[in-house]
């Protein structure tokens, strides 16, 4: 059984290196660590673990990096690929627990740990999807009676997801045209639609650097654009675009209110409008440069 870990690099090199160090310090270490460099400035630390680096031809987004890594792992004969944000610190037993759960459940396509914020509080213990509006939400408590056994979830967040490559061979890689955000939702729904399971492994943990303000998640104008656009793109596939527009607009207005606190409300409003417009027009791919 071969395991590849892939880390999508964008941002601080030191942050990516810390993630690599935590991955390699686990009770079970991956056979290959592949860094997909979306920024063009990553260099592996000397004297550290062996790391393969693929320098993307520009920023292909998180979804594009995931898709490339999934294809490489499949071609390389891997049984599993562990996709990670470059701002996570994985628990020492995390990969071992995920692999154990995957071995016990052969139809598990995507397995995710419980994800903690930097202060140790739970950020994600499961995810829900409203199939009409495509609104998503994180559950921050494990189900009553779960007793630390793996359980099903509507979707696995792409923050730290272990993927069975047999599922990639069956259903394909993440949708790179989504660029970033909702690619994990789409992949999870595709898995469930083909009879695979999407599961949370509560005995596995990672810590994730989540941007918060006043106890609420903070989104950049780029994120607002992509979340609004990709939400409508997925809703259109299910035939619920009209309902999703109203829901996405309501969500976006709340984000604009947050943006005004940091004096970027005008940019956030333009991002929301552009995202709704492009989602309705069916436009996908990289976002407009003005929001990057």
N, C-alpha and C positions, 0 to 999 in steps of 0.2 A: 504494500500500500504506500503510494507516494503522495506527499502533501506539498503543495506549493503555497507560499504566502505571497501576496502581492500588496504593496503599499503604494497608494496614489500620491505622488509628491506634488504639492503646490503650496507655497508659503515658505516658512523658515526651514532651512536645511537641518538645523539642530533639532527641530521638532521631529522631523522624519527619522533622524538618526536615533533619537530616544525611543521611537516606536519600534525600530528595528531591534534595538538592544533588548527591549522588553519581550519581543517575540522570541528572540534567540535564547532568552534566559528561562524559558518555560520548561516544565517537566518533560514535555514533548516538544521538540523543535522541528520546524518544517524542513523538508529535504532541500527546497529551493526558496530563496527570498528574491522576489522580482520587484524592483522599484520602477514604476511607470512615471517618468519625469515629465510632467505637464508644464514645467516652468523653464527647463533647460539649464539648471544650475546645480543639479545634485551631483555630489561626488561621495562615494562610499568612504567611511572612515578607515584609515590605515590600521592594520592589525586587528580589525574586527572580523565579524563573520563574512563569509563569502556572499556577495550580493551581485545579482545580475541587474543591469540597468538598461531600460529602453527609453530613449529620449524621443518623446512624441514630436511630430512635425507641427509644433505649436500646441496650444492648449486644446485638447480634444474633449475636455470635460471629464467629470467623474464617470459618466456612463461609457464614454468612449474608451477610457482607460480600463474600466472593468471588462468591457467587451474584448479588448486586445488581450488582456491577461488571461481571460477565460479560454480564448482560442489557443494561446501559447501553452497553457497548462494541459489542455486536451491533446494538442499535438505532441507534447512532451511525455505523454503517458501517465499523467497524474491521475490519482483517484479523487483527490479533493483539491479545491483552491480556496484559500482563506483571504478574502478581500477586506482590506483595512484602511480606514482613514489614517492620515499621517499625524493625527493629534490624539491618538489613543494610547493608553498604557494597558497592556493585557495582563491579567492575572496569571500566576505561574501554572495553575492547573487548567487554564481556560481551554487551550487546544485539546488537551487530553479528555476533558469532559465533553467537548463538542464531538470529537471523534468517537468516543464511547457511545454517545447517543445515536450518532449516525450509523454505527455498526449494529446497534440493537433495532433500528428502524430502517429497513432497506428502501423504503419509499420516501424517506426524508430527503428532499432536494436542497433545501436551504435551512441552515441552523444558525441561530443567533444567541449570543450570551445575553444576560441581563446587563444593561449599560448604565453605568453610574456617572454622575457629574463629578467634577473635581472635588467637591466637598463630601462625597460619599453617598449622597441621596440618589434615589433611583430616577433616571431619566426615561428609561424604556424597559418595560418588562413584558410587553406585547404591543401590537398595533392593530387598530380597527380601521376599516374602510367602509364608508357609506357608498354603496354601488350606484346610487342615483346622483349624488352630488360630487362624488370622489373626494369628499372631505375625509381627512385622516386624523387620527388621534393616538397618542401614546397612552398606554395603561402603565401606571407606576406601581402597581401591586400585582403579585402573582395570584392566580386564581385560588380561591378557597379550596383547600383539600388537595392542592397540587403536590404537596409533600416532596418538593424538589425534583419531581419527575418531569421530564420534558413534556410540553403541551403545545397544542396547535395555536397559531396566530393568523390573523388575516394577511399580515405582511411582515417580512423581516427587513428591518432597516439596513441599508447598505453600509452602515458605519463599521461593522465587524462581522460580516456574514461568511459562514463556511458553506461552500457549494459543492455538491456532488457532481463530478464531471460527466457522469452518465446522464444527468439531467440536461447539461449543456448539449450533449450529443443528441438528445431527444428533442429539446425545445429551442435550442439556440441560446446565444449569449444575451446580455442586457441590450436594450434598444439604445444604440449609440446616438440616435437622432434626438433623444430627449436631453442630451448634453449633461444635465445635472438636475437632481430632484425628480421624484416620482419614477425614476428608473427602477428603484427597488420595489415600489408598489406594482409596477407593470410586470416585472419579472416574477414576483410572488403570485400575482393573479394568473399569470401564464402557467406557472407550476401547478397551482391548484386546479386550473382548468384541464390539465392533462393527467390528473390523478396522482400528483405528487403531494407530499406534505411539506408545510412550512412550519417550523417549530422553534420554540424558545427553550433553551437549556438553562434552568435557573441556577444550577451549580456552577456555571461558567460566568465570569465577570470581566468586564473591561471598564476603564475610566475614560471618559470622553470630555474634551475641552469644549463645553457648550457656551456660546455667547448669550448671557442673560442680563436683563435689566429689570430691577424691581420685581424679581420672581417670574418674569416672562421671557420667552425666547425672543431674541432680537434678530431681525432679518435685514440684510442689505438690500438696496434697490435691485441689484442683480438677482438675488434670491426671490424677491417679490415678483419680478418679471417671469422668471422660470417656473415658480410655483403656480402662478396664475395660468400661464400658457400651457404647461404640461398637464395641469389638472383638466383643462378643457379638451386637450388632445385625447386624453384617455376617456373622458366622458363621451366624446363624440363617437368613439369606438363602441360604446355601450348604448348609444342612442339616447343619451340623457343630457344633451348639451344645454338646453334651455334652463333646466333646473340647476345645473352646475354653474351657469353664469351668475345667477342671483347669489348662490352660496359663495362663489369665489369673490364676487364684488363685496359682499358683506365682510368676508375675511380680510380683503385688501384694505378696506376702509379702516379697519382696526390697526393694520400695520402702518398705514399712513399716519394715524394718530400717534403711534409710537415714534415714527420718524420725525415728526414735528418737534419732539422733545430734543432731538439732536440736530435740529435745524436743517434736515435734509428732506423735509416733507414734500417739497415741490418735486424733487427727483423721484421720490417714492411714488407719488401720484402718477407721474409720467410712466414710470416702470409698470405700474398696475394697469394703466390704460393700454400700453403697448402689449403687455402680456395677454390681456383679454382679447385685444384685437387680433393678435397673431394666432392665439388659440382658436378663435372662431374662423380664421382664414386657413387653418390647417398648416401653419408654418412651423417647421421644426428646425433642428440643427443648432449651430452656435448662436448665442444671443447677440443683439446689436452691440457694437463696440461702445456706445455711449454709456451702457450700464455696467461695463466690466471694471 
